[in-house]
Amino acid sequence: HYPMEKVPDADMLAYLMEVQSRTQTDVAKGAKIAASTVSEVLSGKRKLNRSQIGKLARYFHVGPGVFTFDG
């Protein structure tokens, strides 16, 4: 186990989307988050809140700790 450097939410979301071959629409529908929110997070205009982190973690089957909560 090696400690990982924290990465911005947008980078982590983009990475998870890429490795799981998911589109913004797939993520929005699957995680039940507004498509505009997914787009704004990816463009760096918005940060994720706790609820969104939980939904994305469940959707991607990862722990919520992969996202940084700056709320």
Secondary structure, DSSP 4 states (H G I P E B T S, - for coil): --PPPP--HHHHHHHHHHHTT--HHHHHHHHT--HHHHHHHHTTS----HHHHHHHHHHHT--GGGS----
